[in-house]
């Protein structure tokens, strides 16, 4: 797995954000922050690009959106927690885009390359954004960048979670670590290898299986001429 030059990457992404906003004709940004490393990193880069006064972070844990989520869940009392988690993600998306409209701003996303390839996101929920600064960085590379940017240790050391239910963690859902996932994905997608080396074969199959199951998410909406 390749390491990044965090200083160079920070400069490039800051410039990317600034240029993208200039081209789109916007000066303000709205971003959902969760207390995790991805949103903290994306938030810091956006502040550097646009200036802190032009960036509006929204922390939307379940407690804040409970009345809205509970109303939707009440329509189907037997709803499982995965469906409830998807509703939470879509409620957050609705709030962020509404606030962006109010402020004449763009919504800045927080998705990394690992999550994107694995399909680890809610369609039209946490995947919805106007700009994705971290999409080309694997999770382990985001940590390298975050450390350079001065993101606090309490965030760097926190177990990654989508905050969908109590005790939920990304790696607990996966059944493998981000470190292993990044190594597998890097060899398959960046090095174009047919066989992954240095990772337990069982883990490799788990990663490949998740990628395969969620591949359809990258081609939505499905159009007639796709077939």
C-alpha positions as CSV (number, residue, x, y, z in Angstrom):
1,X,0.0,0.0,0.0
2,X,1.5,3.3,-1.1
3,X,2.0,6.1,1.4
4,X,1.1,9.6,0.3
5,X,3.0,12.9,0.6
6,X,0.6,14.5,3.0
7,X,1.9,18.1,2.5
8,X,1.6,17.8,-1.3
9,X,-1.8,16.1,-1.0
10,X,-3.2,18.7,1.3
11,X,-2.1,21.5,-1.0
12,X,-3.6,19.7,-4.1
13,X,-6.9,19.0,-2.4
14,X,-7.2,22.5,-1.0
15,X,-6.6,23.9,-4.5
16,X,-9.1,21.4,-5.9
17,X,-11.8,22.6,-3.6
18,X,-11.1,26.3,-4.2
19,X,-11.1,25.9,-7.9
20,X,-14.2,23.7,-7.9
21,X,-16.1,26.3,-5.9
22,X,-14.9,29.1,-8.1
23,X,-15.9,27.3,-11.3
24,X,-19.4,26.5,-9.8
25,X,-19.8,30.1,-8.7
26,X,-20.2,29.3,-5.0
27,X,-18.2,30.7,-2.0
28,X,-19.9,28.8,0.9
29,X,-19.9,25.1,2.0
30,X,-22.1,22.9,4.1
31,X,-20.6,19.7,5.5
32,X,-21.9,16.9,7.8
33,X,-19.4,16.2,10.6
34,X,-19.6,13.0,12.6
35,X,-16.6,13.1,14.9
36,X,-14.8,10.7,12.6
37,X,-11.6,11.1,10.7
38,X,-13.1,11.4,7.2
39,X,-15.4,14.3,8.0
40,X,-12.8,16.0,10.2
41,X,-10.3,15.9,7.3
42,X,-12.7,17.0,4.7
43,X,-13.9,19.8,7.0
44,X,-10.3,21.0,7.6
45,X,-9.4,21.0,3.9
46,X,-12.6,23.0,3.1
47,X,-11.8,25.6,5.8
48,X,-8.4,26.0,4.3
49,X,-9.8,26.4,0.8
50,X,-12.7,28.7,1.5
51,X,-12.0,30.3,4.9
52,X,-13.6,29.1,8.2
53,X,-16.4,31.8,8.1
54,X,-17.6,30.3,4.8
55,X,-17.9,26.7,6.0
56,X,-20.9,25.5,7.9
57,X,-20.5,22.2,9.7
58,X,-23.6,20.2,10.9
59,X,-23.3,17.5,13.6
60,X,-26.4,15.4,13.2
61,X,-26.4,12.4,15.6
62,X,-29.5,10.3,16.0
63,X,-30.7,12.4,19.0
64,X,-31.0,15.5,16.8
65,X,-32.9,13.8,14.0
66,X,-34.9,11.4,16.1
67,X,-38.3,13.0,15.7
68,X,-38.0,12.8,11.9
69,X,-36.5,9.3,11.8
70,X,-39.1,8.0,14.3
71,X,-42.0,9.3,12.2
72,X,-40.7,7.4,9.2
73,X,-40.0,4.2,11.1
74,X,-43.5,4.3,12.6
75,X,-44.9,3.7,9.2
76,X,-43.4,0.2,9.3
77,X,-42.9,-0.9,13.0
78,X,-41.1,-4.1,11.9
79,X,-38.2,-2.2,10.2
80,X,-34.8,-3.7,10.9
81,X,-31.9,-1.6,12.0
82,X,-30.1,-1.5,8.7
83,X,-33.2,0.1,7.1
84,X,-33.4,2.5,10.0
85,X,-29.8,3.4,9.5
86,X,-30.4,4.1,5.8
87,X,-33.3,6.4,6.8
88,X,-31.0,8.2,9.2
89,X,-28.5,8.8,6.4
90,X,-31.1,10.1,4.1
91,X,-32.6,12.4,6.7
92,X,-29.1,13.8,7.3
93,X,-28.7,14.3,3.5
94,X,-32.0,16.1,3.3
95,X,-31.0,18.5,6.1
96,X,-27.6,19.2,4.6
97,X,-29.0,20.0,1.2
98,X,-31.7,22.2,2.6
99,X,-29.2,24.1,4.6
100,X,-27.0,24.4,1.5
101,X,-30.0,25.9,-0.4
102,X,-30.6,28.3,2.5
103,X,-27.0,29.5,2.5
104,X,-26.4,29.3,-1.3
105,X,-23.7,26.8,-0.6
106,X,-22.4,23.4,-1.9
107,X,-22.5,20.2,0.1
108,X,-19.0,18.8,0.7
109,X,-18.9,15.0,1.0
110,X,-16.7,12.9,3.2
111,X,-16.4,9.6,1.3
112,X,-13.0,7.9,0.9
113,X,-11.9,5.6,-1.9
114,X,-12.2,2.5,0.3
115,X,-15.8,3.1,1.2
116,X,-16.7,3.9,-2.4
117,X,-15.2,0.8,-3.9
118,X,-16.7,-1.4,-1.2
119,X,-20.1,0.3,-1.7
120,X,-20.2,1.1,2.0
121,X,-22.7,3.9,1.9
122,X,-26.4,4.6,1.7
123,X,-27.6,5.4,-1.8
124,X,-28.9,8.9,-1.9
125,X,-27.8,9.3,1.7
126,X,-24.3,9.8,2.9
127,X,-23.1,9.3,-0.7
128,X,-25.0,12.4,-1.8
129,X,-22.8,15.5,-2.2
130,X,-21.7,18.2,-4.6
131,X,-18.0,17.6,-4.2
132,X,-15.9,14.7,-2.8
133,X,-12.4,15.8,-1.8
134,X,-11.4,12.4,-0.3
135,X,-12.7,10.1,-3.0
136,X,-9.2,9.3,-4.4
137,X,-7.7,8.5,-1.0
138,X,-7.9,5.1,0.7
139,X,-8.9,5.1,4.3
140,X,-5.3,4.5,5.6
141,X,-4.2,7.4,3.4
142,X,-6.9,9.7,4.9
143,X,-5.3,8.9,8.3
144,X,-1.9,10.0,7.0
145,X,-3.4,13.2,5.7
146,X,-5.4,13.8,8.9
147,X,-2.3,13.5,11.1
148,X,-0.5,16.1,8.9
149,X,-3.5,18.4,9.1
150,X,-3.4,18.3,12.9
151,X,-6.7,16.4,13.5
152,X,-6.8,15.6,17.2
153,X,-5.7,12.1,18.5
154,X,-9.1,11.5,20.0
155,X,-10.5,11.5,16.5
156,X,-7.6,9.6,14.9
157,X,-7.9,6.9,17.6
158,X,-11.7,6.5,17.4
159,X,-13.1,3.3,15.9
160,X,-14.6,4.2,12.5
161,X,-18.4,4.2,12.6
162,X,-21.2,5.3,10.4
163,X,-23.2,6.1,13.6
164,X,-26.2,4.0,12.4
165,X,-26.9,2.3,15.7
166,X,-25.4,1.9,19.2
167,X,-22.1,0.1,19.1
168,X,-21.9,-0.1,15.3
169,X,-18.5,0.0,13.8
170,X,-17.4,-0.2,10.2
171,X,-14.8,-3.0,10.7
172,X,-17.3,-4.9,12.8
173,X,-19.7,-4.9,9.9
174,X,-17.1,-5.8,7.4
175,X,-15.4,-8.7,9.2
176,X,-12.0,-7.2,8.2
177,X,-9.9,-4.2,8.9
178,X,-9.5,-1.1,6.7
179,X,-5.8,-1.8,6.6
180,X,-6.4,-5.2,5.0
181,X,-9.1,-3.8,2.7
182,X,-6.9,-1.1,1.5
183,X,-4.1,-3.5,0.7
184,X,-6.5,-5.7,-1.2
185,X,-8.1,-2.9,-3.1
186,X,-4.7,-1.2,-3.9
187,X,-3.3,-4.4,-5.4
188,X,-6.5,-5.1,-7.4
189,X,-7.3,-1.6,-8.6
190,X,-4.1,0.4,-8.6
191,X,-1.5,-2.3,-9.4
192,X,-4.0,-4.3,-11.5
193,X,-2.9,-7.6,-10.0
194,X,-4.9,-10.8,-10.5
195,X,-3.8,-12.3,-7.2
196,X,-3.4,-10.4,-3.9
197,X,-0.3,-11.0,-1.9
198,X,0.3,-10.6,1.8
199,X,-3.3,-10.7,3.0
200,X,-5.1,-13.8,4.3
201,X,-7.0,-15.4,1.4
202,X,-10.2,-15.5,3.4
203,X,-10.0,-11.8,4.0
204,X,-9.3,-11.2,0.3
205,X,-12.5,-13.1,-0.6
206,X,-14.6,-11.2,1.9
207,X,-13.4,-7.9,0.4
208,X,-14.0,-9.1,-3.2
209,X,-17.4,-10.4,-2.3
210,X,-18.5,-7.0,-0.8
211,X,-17.2,-5.2,-3.8
212,X,-19.1,-7.5,-6.1
213,X,-22.4,-7.3,-4.1
214,X,-22.3,-3.5,-4.2
215,X,-20.9,-2.8,-7.7
216,X,-24.4,-1.9,-8.9
217,X,-24.3,1.3,-6.7
218,X,-21.7,2.8,-9.0
219,X,-24.0,2.7,-12.1
220,X,-27.1,4.3,-10.8
221,X,-29.6,5.1,-12.2
222,X,-29.6,2.2,-14.5
223,X,-30.5,3.4,-18.0
224,X,-32.0,1.5,-21.0
225,X,-28.9,1.8,-23.2
226,X,-26.8,0.2,-20.4
227,X,-28.1,-3.2,-21.6
